[in-house]
């Protein structure tokens, strides 16, 4: 019988100062206490950090023990024989893994969220103020976000030290402070570029993305930049009121091009702005990987290429239902395996029954991947290979000035391709 993860962890850090252990894994005191008591099963990344620092020769043994502990805690109602089969398969896969295994053999994808994306912070939109006593430049250029976007956040299985931030911070804090605080974090950004300032910043690096022009984004940023020099809050409030109609028009333009979907050959665009069928209202969302702009800036300062050690995840919809259900996909993965054929995300179609009472309409809406819902499309068996092939082809066509309906540059397609390849690799041996 293999040793438990609880006993193994207590064994390898015996005699080590608790503060040194916490610094190693970047966790709180309560998390460490619960982990050593066996109440909290650490992620593969946390286990790997501990093993690398205190017992590198026991990496495989520790990873196996943690994976086995997760299996034992999972429920297999009336299927003990199936659980035993799973246990045997797990042992064959993990036992004896060498010290190069950090997050798992398959790299990082939504299949191993959240374990492979620690440390993590969540970033949502916020209320937009008009009152002089509260208004800031972050109240321009984005709509008020609804708290209902995060209705399923409690199901994500996040650790207790995850902090939720509002997008205003990313417009108001100095760049140096943003790099210091968020470069070495993975970012889960909830909400579209119309309701979250950070979503607008990361959209251009996304694998799936809102297909709007840089000119549309620049127009919003220009209006915000001009407001920075205003000497009083009274003038800022008046400026917002004066430009509100223009800003709203610019914000609407962020959706008119649909969503860029590199798994959709020839057109590569899905999810048009609005579509209505009899008694059914449709909305679209997406969940995708993007660069972490602050880690990218840190890499640039240090004179090295972005290795995407820390990334962003964008969960966003054209309207609220699309955003809420994009986040829900992450909450149901472990039991419904919704990412089995979409490990790097994709476009979602949300079908709302207009006969359903408003309080439960979004909650009971049907949500399917767009390539499953669209009758003329088919789901690929290997999303990674399809994305790599299609992004390579898109890059070539963009270099030839083709695909003019895509608001995308060849270098951006290439950057998305590199991000995808980095995610597909085991997390760095030198991490």
Secondary structure as GFF3:
##gff-version 3
##sequence-region A 1 431
A	DSSP	alpha_helix	5	12	.	.	.	ID=ss1
A	DSSP	alpha_helix	18	25	.	.	.	ID=ss2
A	DSSP	alpha_helix	29	36	.	.	.	ID=ss3
A	DSSP	alpha_helix	44	54	.	.	.	ID=ss4
A	DSSP	three_ten_helix	56	58	.	.	.	ID=ss5
A	DSSP	alpha_helix	59	73	.	.	.	ID=ss6
A	DSSP	alpha_helix	80	94	.	.	.	ID=ss7
A	DSSP	three_ten_helix	110	112	.	.	.	ID=ss8
A	DSSP	three_ten_helix	115	117	.	.	.	ID=ss9
A	DSSP	beta_strand	120	124	.	.	.	ID=ss10
A	DSSP	three_ten_helix	137	139	.	.	.	ID=ss11
A	DSSP	three_ten_helix	147	150	.	.	.	ID=ss12
A	DSSP	three_ten_helix	153	156	.	.	.	ID=ss13
A	DSSP	beta_strand	163	166	.	.	.	ID=ss14
A	DSSP	alpha_helix	169	172	.	.	.	ID=ss15
A	DSSP	alpha_helix	175	182	.	.	.	ID=ss16
A	DSSP	beta_strand	186	190	.	.	.	ID=ss17
A	DSSP	alpha_helix	197	203	.	.	.	ID=ss18
A	DSSP	beta_strand	209	210	.	.	.	ID=ss19
A	DSSP	alpha_helix	214	227	.	.	.	ID=ss20
A	DSSP	alpha_helix	233	252	.	.	.	ID=ss21
A	DSSP	beta_strand	259	260	.	.	.	ID=ss22
A	DSSP	beta_strand	269	270	.	.	.	ID=ss23
A	DSSP	beta_strand	276	277	.	.	.	ID=ss24
A	DSSP	beta_strand	280	291	.	.	.	ID=ss25
A	DSSP	alpha_helix	293	301	.	.	.	ID=ss26
A	DSSP	beta_strand	311	317	.	.	.	ID=ss27
A	DSSP	alpha_helix	320	336	.	.	.	ID=ss28
A	DSSP	beta_strand	346	353	.	.	.	ID=ss29
A	DSSP	alpha_helix	358	361	.	.	.	ID=ss30
A	DSSP	beta_strand	366	369	.	.	.	ID=ss31
A	DSSP	alpha_helix	370	373	.	.	.	ID=ss32
A	DSSP	alpha_helix	383	399	.	.	.	ID=ss33
A	DSSP	alpha_helix	410	424	.	.	.	ID=ss34
###
